């Protein structure tokens, strides 16, 4: 899924289908986007970034597993391949969890080779062709478009519209957190 796929839905949500007929979204069109339409697209990309950030920070974290080597009893977060949000676990080569202490820019533990599992922040989206990095099976285009629409109205000072879209956004995210089936309880002898 690309930024363009989500923004097409957002433009319909905010009743700005006129932007869809420009060369920005339709390569066969001869209509160039106006300055106002170009600013609208950049504002929507910023709103989509906010939406993705809130999803991965609060609802559905992105997880990554990496092999690391700890020297001098500390490891800098900047040495990880992604921008760290939270460390979930650190295990040694035999699969035993290692104790660690976190600090603002590094963590401390014994020297050695470890496997670290952590949540991370995806890169910021900058263009319509960027591919969204989101939790698989948890978030779809509709959820992202609803959250982005809410953020757009909030940014424009349209608080009632923003609230309506935010309530929908929250509900859609909660549906993704529910189990697919209701667990069965064994019958009780309550008669």
C-alpha positions in Angstrom: 0.0 0.0 0.0 1.3 3.4 -1.0 0.7 6.9 0.3 -1.3 7.6 -2.9 -3.7 4.7 -2.1 -4.6 6.2 1.3 -4.8 9.8 0.2 -7.3 8.9 -2.5 -9.7 7.8 0.2 -8.9 10.8 2.4 -9.6 13.2 -0.5 -13.0 11.6 -0.9 -13.6 11.9 2.8 -13.0 15.6 2.8 -14.9 16.1 -0.5 -11.8 17.2 -2.5 -12.1 14.8 -5.5 -11.0 17.7 -7.7 -7.4 16.9 -6.7 -7.8 13.4 -8.0 -8.2 14.7 -11.6 -4.8 16.5 -11.5 -1.5 15.1 -12.8 -0.6 14.3 -9.2 -2.9 11.3 -9.2 -3.9 10.8 -12.8 -0.9 10.6 -15.2 -3.2 10.9 -18.3 -4.7 14.2 -17.1 -3.6 17.5 -18.5 -4.6 19.5 -15.4 -1.7 20.6 -13.3 -2.3 21.0 -9.5 -2.7 24.5 -8.2 -0.5 25.8 -5.4 -3.4 25.3 -3.0 -3.9 21.7 -4.1 -0.1 21.0 -3.8 -0.2 22.4 -0.3 -3.2 20.3 0.5 -1.3 17.1 -0.6 1.7 18.0 1.6 -0.6 18.7 4.6 -2.3 15.3 4.1 1.1 13.5 3.9 2.0 15.2 7.3 -1.4 14.1 8.7 -0.8 10.5 7.5 2.7 10.6 9.2 0.9 11.6 12.4 -1.6 8.8 12.0 1.1 6.1 11.4 3.1 7.4 14.3 0.1 7.1 16.7 -0.7 3.6 15.5 2.8 2.2 16.0 3.4 4.0 19.3 0.0 3.2 21.0 -1.9 0.4 19.3 0.1 -1.9 17.0 3.9 -1.6 17.5 6.2 -2.7 14.7 8.7 -5.3 15.9 12.2 -6.1 14.7 14.7 -8.7 15.8 18.4 -8.1 15.4 21.7 -9.7 16.5 23.9 -7.3 18.5 27.2 -7.4 20.3 27.5 -5.6 23.6 31.0 -4.2 24.5 32.0 -2.1 27.5 28.7 -3.3 29.1 26.6 -0.9 27.1 24.9 -0.6 23.7 23.9 2.6 21.9 20.4 2.7 20.5 21.8 4.5 17.4 23.6 1.3 16.4 20.3 -0.4 15.7 19.0 -0.4 12.1 15.7 1.3 13.0 14.7 4.1 15.4 13.9 2.5 18.7 10.6 3.0 20.6 10.9 0.3 23.3 13.0 -2.8 24.0 10.9 -5.9 24.4 13.5 -8.5 25.2 17.1 -9.4 25.0 18.3 -13.0 24.8 21.7 -14.6 24.7 22.9 -17.2 22.2 21.2 -20.0 24.3 17.9 -18.3 24.3 18.0 -17.1 27.9 16.6 -13.7 28.7 19.2 -11.2 29.8 18.7 -8.5 32.4 19.3 -4.9 31.2 19.0 -1.3 32.4 17.8 1.4 30.0 19.1 4.9 29.7 18.1 7.8 27.4 20.6 6.8 24.6 21.8 3.3 25.5 21.2 0.3 27.6 23.5 -1.6 29.9 24.0 -5.4 30.3 26.8 -7.9 30.4 29.2 -8.1 27.4 28.4 -10.6 24.8 26.3 -11.4 21.7 22.6 -11.1 22.0 19.4 -11.1 20.0 17.3 -8.0 20.7 13.6 -7.7 20.0 12.3 -4.1 19.9 9.6 -1.9 18.6 10.5 0.9 16.2 9.3 3.9 14.3 9.0 3.7 10.5 10.7 6.3 8.3 8.7 9.5 7.6 6.6 9.5 4.5 7.6 12.2 2.0 6.0 11.4 -1.4 2.9 9.8 -2.9 5.0 6.8 -4.0 6.3 5.9 -0.6 5.3 2.4 0.7 3.7 2.4 4.1 5.2 0.2 6.7 2.4 -0.8 9.0 1.5 -3.9 11.1 0.4 -6.6 8.7 -3.2 -7.7 9.1 -4.0 -5.1 11.8 -4.2 -1.8 9.8 -5.7 -1.2 6.4 -6.2 1.7 4.0 -9.6 2.5 5.5 -8.3 2.8 9.0 -5.4 5.0 7.9 -7.7 7.2 5.8 -10.1 7.7 8.7 -7.2 8.7 11.1 -5.7 11.0 8.5 -9.0 12.7 7.9 -9.4 13.3 11.6 -5.9 14.8 11.9 -6.6 17.0 8.8 -9.8 18.4 10.3 -8.0 19.0 13.6 -5.2 20.8 11.9 -7.7 23.0 10.1 -9.5 23.9 13.4 -12.7 22.0 12.5 -13.0 20.3 15.9 -16.4 18.8 15.6 -15.6 17.1 12.3 -12.2 16.0 13.7 -14.0 14.4 16.7 -16.4 12.5 14.5 -13.7 11.0 12.4 -11.5 10.3 15.5 -14.3 8.3 17.2 -14.5 6.2 14.0 -10.7 5.8 13.9 -10.6 4.6 17.5 -13.4 2.1 16.9 -11.7 0.7 13.8 -8.5 0.3 15.7 -10.3 -1.5 18.6 -11.9 -3.9 16.1 -8.3 -4.9 15.0 -7.4 -5.7 18.6 -10.3 -8.1 19.3 -9.8 -11.9 19.0 -11.2 -13.5 15.9 -13.3 -15.9 17.9 -14.9 -16.0 21.3 -13.3 -18.6 23.6 -15.6 -21.4 24.6 -16.3 -22.0 28.3 -16.9 -25.5 29.5 -20.4 -26.2 30.8 -20.8 -25.8 34.5 -23.0 -27.7 36.8 -25.1 -24.8 38.0 -28.5 -26.4 38.0 
